[in-house]
């Protein structure tokens, strides 16, 4: 059975979420599992922008050591941090 376009896209995004840092990997996996399927296109775009950020910045923002200067990204980071494990 051929995978759907959505399944292919999710697999590609899941690969982009692999950062080599357990904390980030877990946060991004949690977001994909709990939120991605029901997100609007603009919200998905914000997540994809987040994935374009450097790992060290993502880690500092996600761990709460630094505030992200972009309001949309900051709101998403906080939302991801609050997701139940």
N, C-alpha and C positions, 0 to 999 in steps of 0.2 A: 504494500500500500504506500503510495506516494505521500510524503509529508506536505502539509498545507503551507501556504506562504507565511501564515502566522507562526507556525511551528518552526519554520526555517529562521524567521526573524528572531524568535525567542532564543533559539539555540545560538545564533550569532551574538545576541546581546548577553546571554549567559557567559559566553566565552570572554567578551569584553569586561565582564564583571570580575573575572579572575585576576586579582591583583597580587597574589603571593603574600598577602598579609591576612592572617586568619580573621582578625576583627573586621576588616573591610569585606572580605569574602562572605562572612556570615551576615553582615548587614545587607549587602546587595542581594544575596540569595533570599533573605527574608523578604525584602521588598518585592523581588520578582515573584515569589510564591504567593504573597498576600495581597499585592496591589496592582501589579502590571496588567493583568487581564481586564480590570475594570477601569483603568485610567483613561482619561481623555487624551486625544492626540497632543494638545498643548502640554499636558502634564508629562506625557511620555517624552516629549521634546526636552523638557527641563531635566529629566533623568539622563537622557543621552548627553546633554551638555555637561552634566555632573561627571559622567564617565570620561569626558575629555580632559578633566582636570588631572593634575599631577598627583601621584600617590601620596607623597608626603603632605600635601595640602589636604587631601581627602582624609587622611588619617588624623591630622590635627583638628580639622573641623568635626569629624565624626566622634572623636574622643572628648570634644568640648574644650580643647586647649586653646583654640583660636576661633574667632568668629569669621565666617565666610563674608567677604565684602559684597557679594551679589545677593540681593534680597530673595530672589526666587530660589536660588540654590541653597541659601541658608535655611529657608522654610522647609525645603525638601529634606535636607540633612537632618533637621530637627524631627521631622515627621518619621523618617527612617529610624532614627535613634529611639523613638517612642514605640515602635512596633513590638508586639509581644514575641518572645523567642519561641 
